[in-house]
Amino acid sequence: MERRKFIGTLGIGAAATALSAPAIAQTAPEISWRLQSAFPRTFEALYAATTTMADFVAEMTDGRFRIQPFAGGEIVTGGQIADAVATGTIEMGHTASQYYHGKDPVFSLGTLLPFGFNTRMMDAWQLQGGGLDLLNTFYAKHGFYALPGGNVTAQMGGWYRKEINDLADLDGLKMRVGGLPGSIMAKMGVVPTLIPGGDVYVSLERGTIDAAEFTGPYDEERMGLNKVAPYYYFPSWWEGQSAAHFFINLEQWTSLPVQYQSVLRAAAAAASNQVVTRYDYGNPAALVRLVSAGVKLRSFNQEIIDTALAASKEVYADLSASNSEWKTIYDSIVDYRDTAYAYWQLTELSYDAMMVRLRNQL
């Protein structure tokens, strides 16, 4: 009798324990992945996306799905992330799609389009306008799946060792810039030069390059670029926003339980938002410090902007004629861009212009 009583009590206790355990822990497998960033740990906003992703995934799965983050260069170089993910060397990477422009110009559209979106428009196009689906159709052919991984937001126009007063000053200018912006600037006389981020300071200091663009004040202040190139230009007509993504090995992604896919989407969204807000909060204060330290702010004149737009249109026409995947995604971007800016002109931009005008009266 006592034995039957004990067994009955044990059964009730086991059932209660099962009911109290997280539902995902009852059914989900234990998985361990590696995630490498294309960025060093010193890039506090971009690198942190990997640790945020890893932390959220572990918390939401009760530790059953673990992702180990690595900084740029710790497993493969930053420029090898896409290939490493596709081949399964790492399961995930955090990078900018435009770094692989040399493989196919379509890659650049995952990050930017000169004279294209701002940050919120990029998010809306990806998540509400079918843009992410278009990108993932393209990425699937290269062996991976992508989730939005943050945005550097509107950038500055780069650091220059000398003033840029007209188009003649761009002729022969050696600039650290690549991908789609580089192909456009080449039409304007600039000599695009691909240099890793860690080498930009020394290259400017030695005169190996005459100018460099990277992200914005929040990162570039720590890089010390103002010490070797005093002129800081705006606007960055080529990067009104600059999106990053989490690349996931396609086979690994499709084999995940649905609940783990949902967890990754949620964690990526949290990491993405963190990147944007860190830049939105950090850039203004960093720019004030740079100007206080003697940085000379300059704007590109209208002749340079007009020439850049004309060169962009030439590049886009050539790519649309020769690359059907480019044309499909480009047309989708342009269609939404033109509609969105018509609306923003009446709302967001008019409000911002009003606030800038009233700034000293507030």
N, C-alpha and C positions, 0 to 999 in steps of 0.2 A: 504494500500500500504506500509506504513512504517513498519507494523507488518511483512508482507511477506519479506521485505528487511532484517529485523532484524533476522528472522528465517534462511534466506539463509546465512547471514553472520555468524551466530552461527554454522551452519552446516559445513561451510568451515573451521572455526576455530577449531572445534572439530576434523575434519579429519586431520588437520595439526598437532594437538597435538598428535593424535594417531600415526601418521607417525613418529613424532620426538621421541616418547617414545621408550626405548629399546625393541627390538622384544620379548626378553624372558619375559619382564614384562607384555606383553599383554596376554600371554598364560599360563605362569607358575604359579603353586600354591604356596602359602606360606607354608613353612615347617620349623620346628624347631627340631633340633637333639642335642644330647649330645655326646661328644667325650671324652673318658678318656684315658690318657696316662698311660703306665705301669711305667713311670719314673718320678722322682721328678723334680720340677722346677729348681733345682740346676744343672741338666744335660742340659746345655744350648743348645746343638745341638739336642739331642733326644726330649726333651720336646717341643722345639720350633717347631717341625714338626706339632704339633697339632694346635698351634696358626696360623702358616702359612697356614695350610689347611683351617682353619675357616675363615681367612681374605680373602683368594683368592676366596673361595666359595661365600662369601657375596658380594664381589666386582663384580664377574662375573654374579651374578644373581640380581643385583640392590637391594640387601638386602632381597630378597624374600625367599632365602634358607639360614637359619642361623644355624650355628653349634657352640655350647658352649663348649669350651675346659675345661678339668679338669686335674689336675696333679695326679700322682700315689697315690692311697689310699684315694682320696677325695670322691669317691662313693663306689668302691670296692677295694680290694687289687690288687696289680700288677699281682699276679698269678691267679686272677679270671676274667681277662679281657675277655678271649675267651668265658667262660660260660655266662658272663654278656651280651655279644653281642648276643650270640646264643639265649638266652631266652628273649631278648628285654629289659633287664634292662637298657641298654644303646644301642643306635643305632650304635655307632662306637667305636672302640678301636684302640690304637696305641701300638704295642707290638712286641716282638720277638717270632716267632712261636715255637722256641726250648723250651720255657718255659713250653710247654705242652707235652714234650717228654714222661712223665709218662702216658698220655692218650693213645698215640700211637707214636712209634719212628718216624713215617713218619713226624710228626710235625717238628722235628729237621731239616729236609731237606729244609724247607722253610727259614731257617736261615743260616745253615752252613753244611759243610761236612769236617771233618778233612782230610787233604791232598786233598782238593778240589779246588774250584775256588778262584780267587782274585775278587776284587770288580767289575771291569768292566766285567769280565766274567759272574758273577752272573747276572748283569743287562742284558747282551746280551742273556743269556740263558732264562731268564724270558720273556723278551720282544720280542725277535726275534726267539728263539729256541723252543717255545711252553712250556717252563717251568712253566709260570704263569698259563696257562690253565691246566696243569697237577696238579698243587697245588690246583687250585680252584675246580677241580673235587673232590679232596680229602676233601677240606674244606667244600664243599657243604653238605657233609654227616654229618658235625658237626654244620650246621646251619648258616654259614657265607660265605661271599665273600671277597677276599683280593685284595688290590692294593699295589704295592711297596711303602714303607714308609721311605726309606733311608738306609744307610749302615754305620756301625761304621768303616769300612775299616779294613785293616790288623792290628791285635792286637799284643801287646807284650805278652810274655809268663808268666806273673804273677809276684807277689811279694813274696819273701821267707825270712823267718827269719834266715835261714842258707844256706850255699852254697850247690849246688847240683852238685857233682863231678862225680857220677856214679849212676847206677841203684839202688845200695844198699841204697843210700840216699833217694830214693823215697818210700822204703818199710815202710809202716805204716804212711807215711806223710799225715796229715789231711789237705785237701785243699778245699777251697771254689770253687767248680766247679760242674756242674750238667749236666743233659741231656746226649746227645750222647758223648761229650768229657769225661764226668765222667765215663761212662760205659767202655770206652776204657782205661782210666787211672787206673780203678780198676784192670784191667788185669796186670798192671805194678806195683801193690803194693800200689798205692795211695788209701787213704780213702776219697772218695768224700763226701763233706758236703754241704748241701744247706743252705745258710745263706742270708737273705735279704741284699741288698746293704747298708742300713743304719747301719747294725750291723757288717760290715766287719772290720772296724777300731778297734772297741773294742775287737772283737774276736781275731784279730792278736795281739793286745796289751797284752791281758791276756793269750795268748798262747792256747786259746781254739782251734784255728786252726794254722797250721804251714805255710800256704801259701794261696794266693788268686789270682784269675784272675777276671778281670771285663771288662774293655773296652780298654783303652789306656791312654797315658800321659795326654791328654786334660781333661779327667774327673778325673783320679786318682790323679793328682796333687792336685786338690781341696779337694779330699777325705783325703789327708794327709797320704796315705799308706806308703810313704817313711820313715815316722817317726817311724813306728813300724815294718817294714820289709825292711831292707836296700838293699837286693839283687833283682835286676830287670832283669828277664831273657827274652831271645828271641831265636829263633822265636816261635811264637804261631802256631805250626803245626796244631792245632785244629781249629784255626780261622784266615785263610788267608783273610777272609772277614766275616762280620756278618750282615745279612740283617734284617731289620724291616719291618713290614707291617701295613697298616690300615685294620683292620677287620671290615666288615660291615654286619649287620644283613641281612641274605639272603632274607627274605620276604620284608624288607624295600628296599633293593637294587633293586629287581625285580619290585617293584611297582613304582619306580621313573620314571618320564618322561625321555625319552632318552637324552634330552638336559641336564638334571641334572646329569645323569650318566657321560656324557662327561665332565661336569664341575668338577665332583669329580676326574675323571682321570687326568685332566689337573692340578688341585690343588695338587693332590698327587704327580705328577711328579715334580712340583715346590718345594714342601716340601722335597721330596726325594733328589733332587739335593742340596738343602740347607744343609741337614744333612751331605752329603758326603763332600762338600766343606768346611764346618766348621771344620770337623775332619782333612781333608787334610791340612788346613791352621793352625789349632791350635795345632796339635800333635807335629810337629817339634820344635816349640818354647817352648812348655811345657817340652819336653824331655831335651832340653838344660838347662832349669832352674833346672830340677831335678838333672841332672848330676852335675851342678854347686853347688847344695846344698849337694852333697856328695853321691848320689845314686851310687851303684856299679853295673854296667852293666855286665852281664854274658851271655854266649851263651850255650845252651844245646849241649852236645857233641854228636858225631855221633852214639855212642852206644845207647843213649837214643832215638834219632830220629829213628834209625833202629828198635828198639824195639816197639816204638809207631806205626810205620807203620805196622809191623807184627801184633800187637794187633788190629789195625784198620781193617785190612783185615779179621781177624777172626770174628770180630763183624759184618762186612758187609756181609760176607758169611752166617752167621747164620740168619741174618735178611732177606736176599734175599731168603733163603730157607723157611722161616716161614711166610713171610709177602709179599703178591703179590703186594700190593700198594707201599710198600717200593721199591721192585725190579724194578717196572716200572719207578719210578722217579729216583732212584739211577742209573739205566742203562742209562737214558737220560743224567744225569749229567756227568757220567764218559765218555760217548761217546764224548760229546762236550769238556770236560776238556782236554782229551788227544789230540784232534785235535788242540785246541786253544793253548796249551802250545808248541806244535811243531812249530806253527807259531810265538808265542811270543819269543821263543828262538832266532829267527833270527832278530826280530824287537825290540819290547819293551824292552825285557830283555837285549839284547846286547847293546842297546842304553843306558839303565840305568847303566849297568856295565861300559861302557865307561865313562859316566859322573861322576860316583863315583871315577873311577881311576884318572880322570883329575881334580877332585874337587879342589885340592890345587893349580892348575895351572891356573884356570879360572880368 
